[in-house]
Amino acid sequence: MTRHVRLTVTAVATVAALTLTACGSGSDDSGTSGTSAAGPAGSGQSGAGSGAAPAGSGAGAPAGGNDAEVSDAVVKLVLNQDVDTLLPMDSNVGDNIGVLDVIYDGLVRYDPKTSKPYNYVAQDIATKDNKVWTIKIKDGLTFQNGEPVDAAAFARSWNYSAYGPNAVANNYFFERIDGYEPMQGEYEEDDAGKVTVTKEPTAKELSGLKIVDPLTLEVTLTAPFAGFSTMLGYTGFFPVAKACIDDVSGCAVKPIGNGPFQVDQWDQGQKLTASRWDGYTLPESPAFTGIEWTEYAGKSSWPDFQAGDIDVSAPPPALWAQANADPDLSSRKVESPGAALTYIGFPLYKGKPYDNIEFRKAISMAIDRKTIIEKILPGQAVPATSWVVPDGVPGGKAGTCEWCRFDPAAAKAALAKAGGWPAGQTLTIHLGKDETSEQYFKAIGDSIKLNLGIDYKLDPTPDFFDRRSSRGFTGIFRNNWFPDYPLNENYLAPVYGGGDAKKGNKNLGFYDAKFEQAIKAGDAAPNLDEAVVKYADAEKILAADFPTVPVSFSQNVAFYSERLDNVVLDPFSGSVELRLLKIKQ
């Protein structure tokens, strides 16, 4: 099954506008998941046979705001994407996830420094065989409308997501659970979101979900998967209230969460406001009373930040040097390694020249990544030499991409070996509509033209994802992957796996039986340490096939106002960790 792609545009950094998604990519062609992915895997498992230590009930978690003095203040933030829903089951882009991170709580959360998962709503997550998982939920938790947060709350959410005709973005996350396939059926969704079912599903609930008692959920997977517990902090696994299922459209605009903040009002396209929920009982709550997000939809928020109307922003590329040269501004800058991969995809399903590996090598070695980044995204990205972020998740290692070096002579030789570029034709570069992305890929196109003599044109389009999933591209296309959970598998299987042996996978047309086998071997490993090694083998196979060209990994950067303190960026999304943020008195 092919996974949806989401946009990775964070609320703070310009580079986020270049990030496409883990789940794939919003208004741009990027995506974000919101779950961090680094540090030793396996800390989310417990139970004999799992081969991992228990996640614990919060040990090692960041200190929460409930124990800190709360400031009667409103933090003013930015939404760079066209946010269209706050329904957890349908939210898989960076800005949606950033909002939902304080509106909802998941079974696990991720340490912002190490990205290790730790239990949060879950009291315990245990398995003996990595196939049957028992999840115990903390007692006494409620949604903001008073409904209990219990096993039924998770089961109803997961069943709604898994039911194909509901057509939610996070549907594919549940394909590992028994009973998923009978819930799919066949359906079509038009541009307005209207779903027409052509073949009814034969089931409406996952057979692999069993409510053992009000606070215990048993999950049976179709096959062992050592990384299952690491997935459970992702937005798609959040619980939902029954009232939310009864009024899905209303919940998409004003969700009924179980987190420390509740949505007050959302003027879509303009502002979203939220306030502290007095009924919150868990330890991690922001130390302020309100949040106001202003929507910019890809436009720069920097002028408003300079005017004092926004608390967190980043300068556009043209003002980057100026901002960093300002002692006052640079003293209020925070930065950290990112994890979103920007890469070039090829329409392998179109045949020549894209299905020729020498052509793909030529494109890659013709790109002067270092110079382009220094010009367009100084300090906000680094050249990529792998498909998995190095040192960011277990198994990530630099240098797995042999042809990611800049080598014009080798690029010309590879192009000649591929038979050259068709005379008189122009290479189209497809991407989403975003000013910074267009600058970035214009520079990439210029580098290709300079070193290979191939004329190009940019095709920025607002319906990037629809065109990609319908195989409507005629040339190369910009992609971005932002991980959903801390495992190298998440950079590989969702993007390149699950395809048809003849037609390949949906977005690229890629398929390799050895790659599929390596992923399955990782899934079947008895513990995460061994699984990581098998997934690394899959990356080596991917490197030999070279179906895509890694271009850059994000660097998280944000400038913040004088009234903020303890500004910490999520290691993957780059957005501010609101539960750690403080307001100066």
N, C-alpha and C positions, 0 to 999 in steps of 0.2 A: 504494500500500500504506500502511496506517495504522500508525504506529509505536506501540510500547508506551509506557506512561508510567511514570516512576519517581518515587520520593519523594526530595525534597531535604531531608533533615534531617541537619544536620552534627553532628559529635561535640561541638561546643563551644557554639554559640550558640542561645539560645532562639528567635531569629528563624528558625533553620533548621527548626524544627518547623513553620514556616509555609511553607516552600519546598516546592513540589510537584515537579516534575522537569523535567529536560531530556529526557532521554529521556522525560520526562513526569513520575514520582513514586514508600515502604514502608508502614508501618502507617498512615501518614497518607496524604494524597493528594498528596504531593509527590514530587520525584525529584531525583537527583543523578547527575552523570556522573563527576566527579572530574577531568576534563581541564579545564585552564584555557583561557580564550578571550579573549585580548586582544593588543594589539600588532599591528604590521604583519603582514599575512598574506603567505604566499609564501615565508617563510624555510625552509620544509621542502622546497622543490623545488630540483632542479638539472638541468642538461642543456640543450642547445640547444633553443630553442623554448618553454621553460617560462615564460620571462619573469620568472623569479625567481632570486634568488641561492641558492646551495646552503645547505642547513641547516648543513653543517659536521659535524665529528665530535665536537662537544661544545663548540666555542668559544662563550663567553658563558654556558655552563652554570654553575649555582651550585656552589660548592666542595663536594666530597663529604666525608663523614665518615671515609673510609678514610685520609685524610691527617691527620686530627685525632686527638687523644688520646681514647681510648674510656673512658667511665666505666662501672664495674661497677655499674650501677644499672638499675632498672626504672621506666619511665614509665607512669603510671596515667591512662588515658583513659576516654572515655565512648562508648557506642553508644546513641543515642536511638531508633533504629528497631528493629523486629522483624526482625532479620537471619536469613534462612533458608537462605542458601547462600553459599559462597565460590568457586563455579565462575565463572571470568571470563566465560565465554560467557553466563551467566545472571545476572550481577550488574550492575544498572543503577540502584541507589539509593545515596545518599550514603555511608552507613556501610559497606556492602559495599566500595565503591570505595576508601574511606579505608583500610581494612585491606589490600586487595589492592595498594595503591600501594607498600607495602614488602615484600609477599610476591612480587610479580611485577615484571618490567621489560618495557616495551614498546619498539617500534622507535624511537619518539621520546618525549621528555619535554618539559615546558613550563616555561619560566622563571617562577618564582613572582613575580617583580617585573614583568616585561613580558608574560608569557604567550606569548612567542614560542616556537614549537616548535624543538627542536634534536635531531639524531640521537643516539641512545643505544645501543640494541642494533643499530640499523642503522649500517653503515659509510657507506652512501650510498643516497639515494633519487633516482632520475633519471627524466625523461620528455622526449620530444621533441614530443609531440602532446597531452599531458594525457589520453590514452586508454590507452596502453600504458606501464606503469610498471615499472622495474627496481629491485628492492630487494636490496642487498648487505648481508649480515649479518656482524658482527664474528666473527672466528675464535676458537675456544677457549672459548666460553661453554657452560655446562652448567646443567641443572636440578639441584635439590637431591638427586635420586636418581642423579646421574651421567650421565643421558641428555644428548645434545648439544642445544643450542639452535641449530637450523639451519633451513633453508628448509622442511623437512618438518614441523618443530614448528609453524610458522605455518600451513602448508597444512592440517594435520590439525585445528587449532583452528578455522580459518575454515570448513572444510568441515562440521565438526560443527555449528557455529553456523548455517550456511546451510541445513542439511537440516531442512525444515519439521517433520516429525514429532518431532524432538528437542525442539521447543517451548521453546526458550530465549529469554530476554528480548531478547537482542541480535541476533536473527535478521535483523531488517530492515536492519541496518547493511551487509549484504552484497548488497543488491538492486542496487547499481551494478555489480557484477562479472558478467561474462558467465557464463551458465549458472545463474543464481539461480532463475529461474522454474520450470524443469523439476524443481528440487529441492523444490518446495513441496508439491504434492499437495493433498489435503484431509483434515483431521483435526479432532477435537474433544478438548478437554482438560477433565476434570471438576475439581471443587473440590479433590480430593485429588491432582491432578497426573497422573492416569492419562490417557494419550493413546489415542484410538481413531482409527485411520486409515480413512477412508471411500474415499479414492482415493489409491493409491500414487504417489509421485513417480516420474518417469521417469529421474531421474539422482540419484546419490549424491555427486557431487563437482562443484565449480565448474569449468566448462570454461575459465574465464578465469584459472585458477591453473596455472602451469607451473613446476616445479622445474627450473631450468636446470642447476644444479650444487648440491652440498650447501649452499653459502652464498649462493645467488642464487635469488630468487623473482621471476618475471615475472607481473604482474597486468594483465589486459586488461579494461577497463571496457566497459559497453554503449554508452557515449557519453563524450566528453571531460568531465572534471570537474577544474577547476584546483585545487580544494581537497582532493583525495584525500589528499595527504601530511599535511595538517593533522589528519586524522582518526586517524592511526595511533598516537597516544598514548593513545587511549581504551581502557578496560578490555576491551571486546569484541574488540579486535584483539591481545590478549596471546597468546603461544604457550602450548601445553600439552604436557606429556610424554605419551608413548604409554601409560605406566602409568595416567595420569589418564583417558584415553579408555577403557582397559580396565576401569576401576572408577570410573565417573562419580559414583556416589552417595558413594563413599569420598572422592573428590577434592573434593566439594562441602563436606565437613566438615573434611577435613585436606588442603589442596591441596599439590601438589608444585610449588613455585614456582621462579623463577629470580632472585628478588630478594634483597635483603640480609638479610631475616628469614624464618624458617620457623615455621609454626604448631606449637606444642607440644600444646595441648589446647583444645578448645572444648566447654564445658558450655553448650549452646544455651539462651538465655534468661537465662544467669547471667554467665559470664566466658569470655573468649577470651585465651589467652596465646601469645606468640611470643618467640623468642629469636634472637639474631644468628647468621647462618649463616657458618661459618668458611670455606666454599669460595667466597665472593663475591669477584669480581675487578674489577668496575667501580668507578669512583671515588665514586659517591654512595651512601653508607651512613650511617645514623644513628650518632651518637657515643655510644651507650649499648648495653647488652647485652640488655635485655628490654623488652617492652611488655605491659601488662595492660589489656584493655578490659573494663569492667563494663557490662552491658546494663541500660538503664533503660526502654526501650520507651515513650518519650514522657513519663516522669515526670522531675521535676526532680532533677538531680544536685547542685544547689547546697548543700544541707545537708552532703553528704559532702565537697564541696570545702572548705567552711568548717571541717570537722572534720579536714582534712588527709589524707583518704583518696583524693582525686582531685586530679590535677595541673592539669587544665584544665576550666573550666566557664563558665557565664554565669548571672546571676540571673534568676529569673522576673520578669515585668513588675512585680509588686507590690513587689519588693525592688530594683528598678533604681536608683531615686534614692538609696536608702540605701547601696548598694554604691558608687556613684559619688561619694558624699559622704565615704566613708571614705578618708583619704589613703593608707593602706597598700595597700588594695585597688586604688584607682585608679592607683597607681604601677605596678601589675602588670596593667595592662589593655592590650590591643593591639586595634586596629580598622583596618579598611580598607574601601573600596567593595566591594560584592558584585555579583553578576550574576544571581541567581535572581529571576525575575519571577513574582509572584503575580498572577493574573488571574481574571476571572469568565467562565465559559463559559455559553452558552445552548443549550438543546436545539432547535436550528433545525429539526430533523426533526419537531418536534411542531407546527409551524405557529404560529398566532396565540397570544399576541402576540409570541412570541420571534423570529419571522421578520421582524418589522417593525423597521427600523433606528431609527425614532424612539423606539420603546420601549427599545431598547438604549442610545440616547443618553440617555434620561431616567434610566435606572438609573445610568449612569456619572456624569452631572452632579449626581446627588443624593447622591453619596458624598463626605463631607468627609474626604478622605484625610489631610490634614495633621493635623487634630485627632485623628483615630482613631489614627494612628501615634504621636503624642505621648502618647496615653493608654495604649495597649496595648503598643507596641513602641518606646519612646523610645530614640533613638540606634541602633536596630537595623534600620531600614528608611527608605526615602525614597519620596515619591509618584512613581508612574510616569507619564510622559507619552509613552511610546513602547513598542513591542513588542520592540525590540532594546536592550540596555543601552547607554546613552550613553557613548561613549568607552571602553567595555570591550572591544569587538571592532571590527574594521574595519567601517565603515559604520554603526555605532551613533550615533544622533543624538537629542537630546532634542527634544520638541515635535512629534513626528510624529502624536501623538494629539490632534486638535483638541477632542474632547469629553471629555477627561480633566480638565478644570477643574471646580472646585466652583461650581455656578451653579444654585441652587434654582429661581429664576424660569424660567430656560431649561429646566430639567428638567421643570417642571410644563407648560410650553408644548409640549415634545416629547411628553410623555405624552398630552396632549389631542389632539395631531396624530395620535398612534398609535391613538386611539379609547378611551384610558383603560384602566384595569385592570378585569377582569371583576368585577362587583359580587358581594360575599359570598365571594369566593375568597381563599385565603391563599397567598402566595408561598412556595414551599419553597426553602430554600438547602441544597444537598447538599454535604457535606464529609467528610473522614476523621475518625476519632476522635483528637482531640488537644486537650488543655486550652487551650493558647495559641491554636490555630486557632479553637476555638469562641468564645473571648473576642473574637478579632479579627473574626470574621464575625457575631457578635452585634452588635458595634458598627457594622458595615457595614449589617446589617439594620435597626438602630435609625435610622441615618441615612436609609435609604430610606423607612422608615415616617414619620419626622418630615417629610421634604421632599416626599414623594409621597402620603402617606396610605395606603400599601399594607401591610396586615398580613402578617407573615411567620412562619415557623417554621424552626428549624434541624433538619437531618436528618444528624447525625453517624453514619457507618456504617463498620464495619470492612472491608466488602467494596466500598469505594468504586470501585476500579479495575474490578472485574468488572461492577459495575452501570453504570459509565460506558461501557465497551466494548460492553456489550449494549444500550445506549441505554435504560437503565432509569430515567433521571431525568425527573421531571415539572416541575422548576423550574430555576433557575440553579444553577451549581455552581462550587466553588472549584477552581482549578487552579494549578499552579506549574510553571515551566519553568526548568531548569538546563542550561546549554549543555554539550555533549560535547566540542567542539573550537572553536578560535578563528576563527570566521567568522560573519558576520551571517546567512548562509544557514541556520545551525543553529537559529536562533530561528523560522524561517519555514517552510521546506519540510517538516520532520518533523511540525509541528503542524497546518499548514493545507493542505498539498499532497497530491497523490496520490489525491484522492477521485474518486468517480463523479459524472459530470455530472448525473445525475438524483437520486441518493441523497445526494450529498455525501460528505465524509470520515467516518470511523467515529465519532469521539467527539463531533463537533459537528454534522455534516451540512452543512458548509461546502464550497462549490466556486465558483471563479471562473476561467474560461478565461484571462482576461488575467493573473491571478496565476500560473497554471501556466506561461504563456508567458514571463513575466518570470523565473521561476525557471530555466526551461530556457535562457533567454538567458544567465543568469549561469553556469550549468553549462558552457555552450559557449564562454565567453569564453577568449581565449588566455592570460590570466594572471589572477592573483588581484586585482590592482588594478582591472582592468576588470570582473571578476566581482562584486566588492563593489558597484560602481555599479549593476549590473543587479539585484542582490539588494535594494539600497536602493529601486529602482523598485518591486519587488514589495511592499515594506513600505508604500509610498505607496498602492498598490492596496488592500492590506489595510486601511489607515487609512480609505479611502473606503467600503469594505464594512462595516467595524466589526463583525465577527462576535464579538469578545470585548472585554472591558473590562480594560485594564491597571490594576492597583491600586497595586502597590508593588514596588520593587527592594530586595533585601536589602542590609544593611550587615553586614559581618563583624565580630564582637565576641567577644573571649575574655578571661577573667581567668585568670591562671596562678599557680602556687605559687612560693614563694620560691626553690626549688631549681632552677628552670628559667631558661635564658638563650637569647638569640637566637630568640625565639618569633616566627615568621613565619606568617601565614595565607595559605592558597591564595586567590588573588584571586577564584576562582569558588565553590568549595565552602565556603570559610570555615574548613575544618579546618586543624589545625596541620601545617606542612610538617615531617614527622618527620625527613627527611634533613638538615635544617638545624638542628634543635633540639639544644641542648646542656644538659648537667647541670653545675651549679656544683660544683666540688670542695670 
